[in-house]
Amino acid sequence: MASIYQSIEMLSKEKGIDPQIVLDAVKDAMLAAARKHFRSAEDLIADLDEGTGNIQIYSVKQVVDAVEDPLKQISLQSARKINKDAEIGAEIREPKPTDVLGRISAQTAKQVILQKVREAERDTVFSEFQGRYGELVNCVVKRAEGQDYIVDMGKTEARLPKKEQSRVESFSLGDRVRCVIKGVERAGKNSGVIVSRAAPELVMRLFEQEVPEIYDGTVAIKACAREAGERTKIAVFSRDRDVDSVGACVGMKGMRVQSIIRELRGEKIDIIEYSDDPIQYVTKALNPAKISRVTIIEAADKHMEVVVDDLQLSLAIGKRGQNVRLAAKLMGWKIDIKSEEEKRREMESRMADMVISGAPVSVLLDHGLEESVIEELVAAGIGTVEKVGSMTPEELEAIPNFSEETVSQIQTAVVSFYGQYDDEGQPSEDEAAPTDAEAIEEAIDKSTNPEEPGEASESPGAFENIETGVLESDLARGVPAELDETDEGEVLDLGRVEGLSGAPSSLRESVASGGGEGEKEAESDTIGKSE
């Protein structure tokens, strides 16, 4: 039986667990087998005989004066036959035979031993690997179990599940692979270490090995998003101004990143420079697409809208949405991508909705109306500025808590709201009106003002047009040069000629019908008369 102790030591070294754990497991197994064999309610214990190396089973009884339970108590006289120094209250161990344990008891003991050893092995593995998540380990493919691979890590085995494999990879028995520790499971059929080839941490660990600047801390990896076998985006940041973070990761002629791509079986890798500004960050994260503009919709919820040119939309979204999905995962933001045309249609739809539904009364806050007044209007069922503007002062005063002063404030705010649209496009007081228009207006005033009849005759050679009442010479001086120089017979667009848009319709018709020839004829007639 001395070989039992030796077997325990060998098993402990093989499994990497404490020999005492294995010894306790053997004792528990022997006790389970003894209880099953003797079918007794006695208190049994198992102990190792250090002299012989045997594991002995004992029945433990307490020494008492009067025995009430013979299975758990023993009289003092009987106890002293076993141990002459026995006293009242002491415990007496009575040995039980172990050679009578049969084959069934031995099988029970074996199962208990294996179960205890497995539990001890799980605890040892868990305590060793629970703090090593994301660590890069070298493994050898040992066997395949369905779609999963069992790999040898040296001290223990690990499982490479199907979901943690890259879709472009397949392995054979004996292949050496590099994986990262994904986690440790303590219970269940697949308990043990779980390794991964699809985790983003694998790309990060490979860059740390290939790029010395990352290993020594000059360049830091800020984030990594990956879809195994297809594409990876990794954001890097340099703590040294003189070190280009992207260039350091790419390496001379791309040697560093190409080494990682070969390890990942041709997976595409986008190396992006990290930025604290989300707008600059998303512009780089969506490469190779060119961004037109970015709008932060909700900074607290990390929600943004990106607008790209119509021809760049498919490139920004990527194949099956992969590019924008990886960019959103890399940044931790929700990204909405729209084309210029889509954004334009959206704005037109919003404007149409606003026209149909009207502007909300809340916009009057910007025109001096108090929030409490707006709340009263909304409570009264008046939700748009248009509805407020269509109401009479009496109707407004009929609203509870509204005084004449309140109604006046409302009307002032409404007028201010509509006034902002009326003022758009009007010239300021400081801006001078076109000189040609002034000349025409001056000519009209001089020719039509009855109080100054002599001014028309002061200009030699001028005569009054009977239809318009305007001096033809003054009209000629007031017409822009481009109107004088038009070709014969060409119809003029007076709305496009600066200075005539404000003239009377009869004047515009006269200019349009007369053109350059009318002026020449008028001049010739004037010369003839003077002669």
Buried (B, 14 or more C-beta within 10 A) or exposed (E): EEEBBEEBEEBBEEBEBEBEBBBBBBBBBBBBBBBBBBEEEBEBBBBBEEEEBBBBBBBBBBBBEEBEEEEBBBBBEBBBEBBEEBEEEBBBBBEBEBEEBEEEBEEBBEEBBEEBBEBBBBEBBBEBBEEEBBEBBEBBBBEEEEEBBBBBBEEBBBBBBEEBBBEEBEBEEEEEBBBBBBEBBEEEEEBBBBBBBBBBBBBBBBBBBBBEBBEEEBBBBBBBBBBBBBBBBBBBBBEEEEEBBBBBBBBEEEEBBBEBBEBBBEBEBBBBBBBEEBBEBBBBBBBEBEBBEBEEEEEEEBBBBBBBBEEBBEBBBBEEEBBBBBBBBBBEBEBEBBBBEBBEEEEEEEEEEEEEEBBEBBBBEEBEBBEEBBEBBEEBEBBBBBEBBEBEEEEBEEBEEBEEEBBEBBBBBBEBBBEEEEEEEEEEEEEEEBEBBBBBBEBBEBBEEEEEEEBBEEBEEBBBBEEBEBBBBBBBBBBBEEBEEEEEEEEBEBEEBEBBEEBEEEBBEBBBEBBBEBBEEBBEEBEEEEE
